[in-house]
Amino acid sequence: MTRNPHPPPAATPAAHAWRALPLAGAVACACALAFAGLTPARAEGPSAVPAVPAVPAVPAVPDPALPPAARPVDLVVVIDNHNPDPALGAVAETIGGLVTGAATLSGKYNHLYLRLGPEATAKNLFADLHAALDADHVVDLVLESHGATGRLVLRDGDLTGAAIRRQLYLRGGERLRLVYMMGCFSSSLNDDWLAVGAKGVTGHVGLNVISVFHLPVFLRAWVRGVDARTATLRAFETGRRGGSTALYRRLAGLLGERVTLQDVQKGSLPVFSGRAVTIHEVPTRAEEEAWLRAQPDAEGYW
């Protein structure tokens, strides 16, 4: 197969910032990991909060051994939690950096591209994606930022569906295996990621202020071979059960809006689109070529 040349943007080296994160952040990460299920959960008492829409029961899934990947797989992570409480934002970024760093160190990925805080820009996101995709690597993407309908808010502006399509459609997007977004209203971008070729995509329907708890649970299941849809539901259920009413209200209050605990829980509901891929399902080149041949705009691509 001959591909049209699409030179990648100048890519800066991945910022492995998790190596230098402060001790306080490490303590916060340990707390989050314990919350995520590394220690037994306490029994849940009755709640006075109205029930959120029912979520399908998450079956117990064994942790299968992972076979060697057929192709290199990279992990691209962009985390930006700037908010009115800088301490909370720093803790969230620290947790995200440590958890994703640990996932890579455990040998599940070929390379980690990690952007935290001021480095969390759309420019860096696409530079890192193209560095990996143009090397013919398969890519998993984790995005944590603020959001609104039709956009995620990064340090250099909005990441929109139009930008995703412009940057990645017929430019390597078919090598995206998983896109995991934690931003508010991020499910409004699910279709855009699928349109460029991503296999599975997770977003959230509305105001998602417990995302800091989603990532440790999701990654813990994902790197052990649980499929993306099940891992997504597991992360949501753990966050919903484990977060206290006071914590939810504290987080929601930081937004300067009058929202109820029920609003927060409903907004955090995940939406999974596409195929329920697993970490040991590495898309083949033949699969990518079949997808490309089905695209009406791919004439002249070969």
C-alpha positions as CSV (number, residue, x, y, z in Angstrom):
1,M,0.0,0.0,0.0
2,T,1.3,3.5,-0.9
3,R,0.1,6.3,1.3
4,N,0.0,10.0,0.4
5,P,2.8,11.8,2.2
6,H,1.6,13.7,5.1
7,P,4.6,15.1,7.0
8,P,3.9,15.3,10.7
9,P,4.1,18.6,12.5
10,A,7.3,19.2,14.3
11,A,6.9,17.1,17.4
12,T,8.6,18.0,20.6
13,P,9.8,15.2,22.8
14,A,7.2,13.7,25.1
15,A,7.1,15.5,28.5
16,H,7.5,12.6,30.9
17,A,6.6,15.0,33.7
18,W,5.4,12.3,36.0
19,R,9.0,11.7,37.0
20,A,9.2,15.0,38.8
21,L,5.8,15.3,40.3
22,P,5.7,16.4,44.0
23,L,5.3,14.2,47.0
24,A,1.9,15.6,47.8
25,G,0.7,14.6,44.4
26,A,2.0,11.1,45.0
27,V,0.1,10.8,48.2
28,A,-3.0,12.1,46.4
29,C,-2.5,9.5,43.7
30,A,-2.2,6.7,46.3
31,C,-5.5,7.8,47.8
32,A,-7.1,7.8,44.4
33,L,-5.7,4.4,43.5
34,A,-7.1,3.0,46.8
35,F,-10.4,4.6,46.0
36,A,-10.2,3.0,42.5
37,G,-10.4,-0.5,43.9
38,L,-6.9,-1.5,45.0
39,T,-8.2,-1.8,48.5
40,P,-11.6,-3.3,49.5
41,A,-14.5,-0.9,49.3
42,R,-16.6,-0.2,52.3
43,A,-20.3,-1.2,52.2
44,E,-22.5,1.6,50.9
45,G,-25.2,2.9,53.1
46,P,-28.6,4.1,51.9
47,S,-28.6,7.4,50.0
48,A,-31.2,10.2,50.1
49,V,-30.2,11.3,46.6
50,P,-32.6,10.4,43.8
51,A,-31.4,7.6,41.7
52,V,-29.6,8.4,38.4
53,P,-30.5,6.5,35.3
54,A,-29.8,2.8,35.7
55,V,-26.4,1.6,34.4
56,P,-26.1,-2.0,33.1
57,A,-24.5,-4.3,35.7
58,V,-20.8,-4.7,35.1
59,P,-19.9,-8.4,35.0
60,A,-16.8,-9.6,36.8
61,V,-14.1,-10.0,34.1
62,P,-10.9,-12.0,34.7
63,D,-7.6,-10.3,34.0
64,P,-6.2,-12.3,31.1
65,A,-2.6,-12.4,30.3
66,L,-1.6,-10.0,27.6
67,P,0.1,-11.5,24.5
68,P,2.9,-9.5,22.9
69,A,1.5,-6.7,20.7
70,A,1.7,-7.4,17.0
71,R,2.5,-3.7,16.3
72,P,4.0,-0.9,18.5
73,V,1.2,0.8,20.5
74,D,1.8,4.3,22.0
75,L,-0.2,6.1,24.6
76,V,-0.9,9.8,24.2
77,V,-2.2,11.7,27.2
78,V,-3.2,15.3,27.6
79,I,-4.4,16.5,31.0
80,D,-5.4,20.0,31.9
81,N,-7.4,20.8,35.0
82,H,-7.1,24.5,35.3
83,N,-10.0,25.7,37.6
84,P,-10.8,28.2,40.3
85,D,-9.1,25.9,42.8
86,P,-5.5,25.6,41.6
87,A,-4.7,23.0,44.2
88,L,-7.4,20.7,43.1
89,G,-6.3,21.1,39.5
90,A,-2.7,20.3,40.4
91,V,-3.7,17.2,42.3
92,A,-5.9,16.0,39.3
93,E,-3.0,16.5,36.9
94,T,-0.6,14.8,39.3
95,I,-2.8,11.8,39.7
96,G,-3.3,11.6,35.9
97,G,0.4,11.8,35.2
98,L,1.4,9.2,37.8
99,V,-1.3,6.7,36.8
100,T,-0.6,6.9,33.1
101,G,3.1,6.8,33.7
102,A,2.6,3.7,35.8
103,A,0.6,2.1,33.0
104,T,3.4,2.7,30.6
105,L,6.1,1.5,33.0
106,S,4.3,-1.7,33.4
107,G,5.2,-2.6,29.9
108,K,1.8,-2.2,28.2
109,Y,2.9,0.5,25.8
110,N,5.8,1.2,23.5
111,H,6.0,5.0,24.3
112,L,4.2,7.5,26.4
113,Y,3.5,11.1,25.2
114,L,2.4,13.0,28.3
115,R,1.3,16.7,28.4
116,L,0.2,18.3,31.7
117,G,-1.0,21.8,32.5
118,P,0.5,24.5,30.3
119,E,1.7,21.8,27.9
120,A,-1.8,20.6,27.3
121,T,-2.5,22.3,24.0
122,A,-4.2,21.2,20.8
123,K,-0.9,21.9,19.0
124,N,1.0,19.5,21.2
125,L,-1.8,17.0,21.1
126,F,-1.8,16.8,17.3
127,A,2.0,16.9,17.2
128,D,2.2,13.9,19.5
129,L,-0.6,12.0,17.6
130,H,1.1,12.6,14.3
131,A,4.5,11.6,15.7
132,A,3.1,8.2,16.7
133,L,0.6,7.7,13.9
134,D,3.0,8.6,11.1
135,A,5.4,6.1,12.5
136,D,2.7,3.5,11.7
137,H,2.1,2.9,15.4
138,V,-1.3,2.2,16.9
139,V,-2.4,4.8,19.4
140,D,-4.6,5.0,22.5
141,L,-5.5,8.6,23.6
142,V,-6.5,9.9,27.0
143,L,-8.0,13.4,27.2
144,E,-8.8,15.2,30.4
145,S,-9.8,18.8,30.3
146,H,-12.8,21.1,30.7
147,G,-15.4,21.0,28.0
148,A,-18.7,22.2,26.6
149,T,-21.0,20.9,23.9
150,G,-19.0,20.3,20.7
151,R,-15.6,21.2,22.2
152,L,-12.9,20.5,24.8
153,V,-11.0,23.4,26.3
154,L,-7.3,23.2,26.1
155,R,-4.6,25.8,26.9
156,D,-4.4,27.2,23.4
157,G,-8.1,27.2,22.7
158,D,-10.9,24.9,21.8
159,L,-10.5,21.4,20.4
160,T,-13.6,21.0,18.1
161,G,-14.9,18.2,16.0
162,A,-13.9,20.1,12.9
163,A,-10.3,20.3,14.1
164,I,-10.3,16.5,14.8
165,R,-11.5,15.7,11.3
166,R,-9.2,18.2,9.6
167,Q,-6.1,16.9,11.4
168,L,-6.8,13.1,11.4
169,Y,-9.2,12.1,8.7
170,L,-7.1,10.1,6.1
171,R,-4.1,11.2,8.1
172,G,-3.6,8.3,10.4
173,G,-6.8,8.5,12.4
174,E,-7.6,4.9,11.4
175,R,-4.7,3.8,13.7
176,L,-6.5,5.2,16.8
177,R,-7.6,2.2,18.8
178,L,-9.2,4.0,21.8
179,V,-10.1,7.6,22.7
180,Y,-10.9,8.1,26.4
181,M,-12.3,11.6,27.2
182,M,-13.2,12.8,30.7
183,G,-14.2,16.3,29.9
184,C,-17.7,17.7,30.5
185,F,-20.1,17.1,27.5
186,S,-17.2,15.3,25.8
187,S,-19.6,12.6,24.3
188,S,-20.6,15.4,21.8
189,L,-17.3,14.6,20.1
190,N,-17.6,10.8,20.0
191,D,-18.9,10.8,16.4
192,D,-16.0,13.0,15.3
193,W,-13.4,10.5,16.6
194,L,-15.3,7.6,15.1
195,A,-15.4,9.5,11.7
196,V,-11.6,9.7,11.5
197,G,-11.2,6.0,12.2
198,A,-11.0,5.5,16.0
199,K,-12.3,2.0,17.0
200,G,-13.8,2.9,20.4
201,V,-14.6,6.2,22.1
202,T,-15.7,7.2,25.6
203,G,-17.1,10.6,26.5
204,H,-19.5,12.0,29.2
205,V,-23.0,13.4,28.7
206,G,-22.8,16.5,30.8
207,L,-21.1,18.0,33.8
208,N,-18.4,15.5,34.9
209,V,-16.7,16.6,38.1
210,I,-15.6,13.2,39.3
211,S,-13.3,12.5,36.4
212,V,-10.2,12.4,38.7
213,F,-11.6,9.1,40.0
214,H,-12.5,7.6,36.6
215,L,-9.0,7.4,35.2
216,P,-7.3,5.1,37.8
217,V,-10.2,2.7,37.7
218,F,-10.5,2.7,34.0
219,L,-6.7,2.2,33.4
220,R,-6.5,-0.5,36.1
221,A,-9.1,-2.6,34.2
222,W,-8.0,-1.6,30.7
223,V,-4.3,-2.6,31.1
224,R,-5.5,-6.0,32.5
225,G,-7.4,-6.8,29.4
226,V,-11.0,-5.7,30.3
227,D,-12.8,-4.4,27.2
228,A,-13.2,-0.6,26.9
229,R,-17.0,-0.5,27.4
230,T,-16.9,-2.6,30.6
231,A,-13.9,-0.7,31.9
232,T,-15.8,2.6,31.3
233,L,-18.9,1.4,33.2
234,R,-16.7,0.1,36.0
235,A,-15.0,3.5,36.4
236,F,-18.3,5.3,36.5
237,E,-19.9,3.0,39.0
238,T,-16.8,3.1,41.3
239,G,-16.8,6.9,41.2
240,R,-20.5,7.2,41.8
241,R,-20.6,4.8,44.8
242,G,-17.4,5.9,46.4
243,G,-17.7,9.7,46.2
244,S,-19.3,11.2,49.3
245,T,-22.1,13.7,49.0
246,A,-19.8,16.3,50.6
247,L,-17.1,15.6,47.9
248,Y,-19.6,15.9,45.1
249,R,-20.9,19.2,46.4
250,R,-17.5,20.6,47.0
251,L,-16.4,19.8,43.5
252,A,-19.6,21.1,42.0
253,G,-19.4,24.3,44.1
254,L,-16.0,25.1,42.5
255,L,-17.8,25.7,39.2
256,G,-19.7,28.6,40.6
257,E,-23.0,27.1,39.6
258,R,-26.0,25.8,41.5
259,V,-26.1,22.1,40.8
260,T,-27.5,19.2,42.8
261,L,-25.8,16.0,43.5
262,Q,-28.2,14.3,41.1
263,D,-27.2,16.7,38.4
264,V,-23.5,15.8,39.0
265,Q,-24.2,12.1,38.9
266,K,-26.3,12.4,35.7
267,G,-23.7,14.6,34.0
268,S,-21.0,12.1,34.8
269,L,-22.7,9.3,33.0
270,P,-20.4,7.8,30.3
271,V,-21.3,7.2,26.7
272,F,-19.3,4.6,24.9
273,S,-19.3,4.5,21.1
274,G,-17.8,2.1,18.6
275,R,-16.3,-1.3,19.2
276,A,-15.5,-2.6,22.7
277,V,-11.8,-3.1,22.0
278,T,-9.3,-4.5,24.5
279,I,-5.7,-3.7,25.0
280,H,-4.6,-7.0,23.4
281,E,-6.6,-6.3,20.2
282,V,-4.2,-4.5,18.0
283,P,-5.7,-3.4,14.7
284,T,-4.1,-4.9,11.6
285,R,-2.9,-3.0,8.5
286,A,-5.5,-5.0,6.5
287,E,-8.2,-3.8,8.8
288,E,-7.1,-0.2,8.3
289,E,-6.9,-0.6,4.5
290,A,-10.4,-2.0,4.4
291,W,-11.7,1.0,6.4
292,L,-9.8,3.5,4.1
293,R,-11.2,1.8,1.0
294,A,-14.7,2.4,2.3
295,Q,-14.2,6.1,2.7
296,P,-15.9,8.2,-0.1
297,D,-13.2,10.9,0.2
298,A,-10.3,8.4,-0.2
299,E,-10.1,8.6,-4.0
300,G,-6.4,9.2,-4.9
301,Y,-5.2,8.2,-1.5
302,W,-3.7,4.9,-2.7
